Amino acid sequence: MAGDYGKFELVIPSESANLLAMEVVTIDLEFQGVQGGIAAYLVRGKDGAFLIETGPESTLDRLVAGLAAHGLSPEDLCGLFVTHVHLDHAGAAGWFAARGVDVHVHTRGARHLIDPGRLLESARSVYQDRFDGLWGGLTPAPAERVKALADGDSVEIAGLTVRAHDTPGHAFHHHAFSIGGTIFTGDAAGARLGGSPYLSVTSAPPQFHLEHTLASLDKLAGLLPERLFLTHFGEVTDAAGHLAAYRDAVALNAEFVRQRIEEGLAGEALAVAYEAFQLEQTDRLGMDPRLWPDYQVINGSEMCADGIRHFWEGRFAEEDAIRET
């Protein structure tokens, strides 16, 4: 599947999408040479086509080539949707908006697409001289092209109905998007590469929140989806099983980090312990070990451990403040 622009899934949505045929094309952006790591989804309805996720500007050539393989230029799109404004999901959104394509995004993320200065500053401080090679640029989106969505808002586009679902936990400004029984999950349902049984917890700092993540997963499960499309990566046909398994993985890994913090682990020692715990899980689940470097590129274990640590340290500080009052 990776790198095959012509491969698609034909999806027949439920009555909530007016029983219109929908075609979903997975465009593999091959971020940093990883096949099957970051997806952009081209969705076709009877009245046109739109994107869900753009990936970073560093993979823009790949995305434009994927559109061209299906007879489309960027200007042909009816619109695009981004689950949140992290660069691996929405880094190229402003580039499309500057070409007249409407971008639908969470109300809390809209301003960062219009004026990405703070987002750029934060990312450059983290990635420093690796920023350009990883992410490319970040084109500001014209304000009139940015369409802010709240929880439950729907958009009629290309003959389909796209509904936004507020799903915080990975980020406070995160939406999953449903079209009938199909849900595009962004980072709300974790990362699964190469069809592996191992699910990587998408807990990048600084906004990972345990209870919000679990509540968002319960919310998605309550929608009774028929299938999921993960940005990292691809289609999941056992939606209920995936959401339940990912919920268990989130709880397990969060508890592991909590216990290590209470034992006094921090910094590099915590990162090493967390990676070892992930490798133990991959071995137990029978994952092909050749996938591990790809997981590290897409959702590095050190970053994930740091996000969970950040959550627990904030929680401990809150509890200390309560005890002192």
C-alpha positions, 0 to 999 in steps of 0.5 A, spaced: 500 500 500 505 504 501 507 509 496 501 506 491 497 512 489 492 508 485 490 504 491 484 506 494 478 503 499 471 504 496 466 506 502 459 506 502 457 510 508 451 510 512 444 513 511 447 519 515 451 521 509 445 520 504 448 513 502 452 517 497 458 513 494 465 515 497 472 514 495 478 514 500 485 515 497 491 514 501 496 518 499 503 516 503 507 522 504 513 518 505 516 523 511 523 522 512 523 516 507 518 512 511 513 508 507 506 508 511 508 513 516 504 519 515 498 519 510 494 525 507 487 522 505 483 524 498 476 524 499 471 524 493 464 525 493 459 525 487 460 533 487 468 533 488 474 532 492 477 534 498 483 532 503 483 530 510 490 532 513 496 535 509 502 533 512 508 538 513 510 542 507 517 538 507 512 533 503 508 537 499 511 535 492 509 528 494 502 530 496 501 534 489 504 528 485 499 524 489 493 529 487 496 529 480 496 521 479 488 522 480 487 528 475 487 533 480 491 540 482 491 543 489 486 548 486 481 543 484 480 541 491 473 543 494 476 544 501 481 541 506 480 538 513 486 538 518 485 534 525 490 539 529 495 544 527 501 540 529 506 540 523 506 533 521 498 534 520 497 541 518 504 544 516 502 544 508 495 547 510 497 554 509 500 553 502 493 550 500 489 556 503 494 561 499 491 557 493 484 559 494 482 552 498 478 553 504 481 550 511 477 547 516 480 546 523 478 546 530 476 553 533 483 553 538 487 552 532 485 557 527 489 563 529 495 558 528 494 557 521 493 564 520 499 567 524 504 561 525 509 565 528 508 562 535 508 555 532 514 556 528 518 559 534 516 553 538 518 548 533 524 551 531 526 551 539 525 544 539 528 542 532 533 547 531 537 546 525 533 540 524 527 544 523 527 545 515 529 538 513 524 535 517 518 540 516 520 545 511 516 552 511 509 554 514 506 558 509 500 563 513 493 562 511 489 567 509 484 569 514 478 568 509 480 561 507 480 559 515 474 556 517 473 554 524 469 548 527 466 547 534 464 540 536 459 537 532 459 542 527 458 539 520 460 541 513 456 539 506 462 538 501 463 534 495 456 531 496 458 528 503 457 531 510 463 531 514 462 532 522 467 535 527 468 531 534 472 534 539 477 529 541 482 532 546 488 528 549 493 529 544 492 536 543 487 541 546 485 543 539 484 536 536 478 534 532 476 527 529 472 527 523 466 523 521 463 521 514 457 516 516 461 510 519 468 512 517 472 516 522 479 520 520 482 520 527 488 524 527 492 522 533 486 521 537 487 513 536 494 512 536 499 510 531 499 503 528 504 502 522 505 496 517 498 493 520 502 492 526 499 489 533 503 494 537 499 501 538 504 507 539 501 512 544 501 519 541 503 523 547 507 528 545 508 534 550 506 539 552 498 538 551 498 530 553 492 529 558 490 522 560 483 523 562 481 527 556 485 522 551 481 516 555 474 520 554 475 522 547 476 514 545 470 513 549 466 518 545 469 515 538 467 508 540 460 511 542 459 513 535 460 506 533 464 507 527 465 502 521 472 503 520 478 508 522 483 512 518 489 513 522 494 519 520 499 514 522 497 510 518 492 507 514 485 504 514 483 500 520 477 495 519 476 493 526 474 500 529 471 497 536 477 492 537 482 498 535 479 503 540 479 498 546 486 496 545 489 503 544 485 505 550 488 499 554 495 501 551 494 509 553 492 507 561 498 501 561 503 506 559 501 512 563 501 508 569 508 505 567 511 512 567 507 514 573 511 509 577 517 510 574 517 518 576 515 515 583 521 511 583 525 517 582 527 516 574 527 523 570 530 525 564 534 520 560 533 514 565 526 515 564 526 515 556 531 509 556 526 505 561 520 507 557 523 505 550 525 498 553 518 498 556 515 499 548 520 494 546 518 489 551 511 490 548 513 489 541 516 483 542 510 480 546 505 482 540 510 479 535 511 486 531 516 485 526 522 489 529 524 492 522 518 497 524 521 500 530 526 505 527 519 507 523 515 508 529 521 512 532 521 517 526 514 518 526 512 518 534 519 517 538 519 514 544 523 519 548 518 524 546 512 520 548 515 519 555 516 526 556 509 528 554 506 523 559 512 525 564 509 532 563 502 530 565 504 527 571 508 532 574 502 537 572 498 532 576 502 532 582 503 539 583 496 540 583 495 535 588 500 538 592 497 545 592 490 542 594 494 539 600 497 545 602 490 549 602 
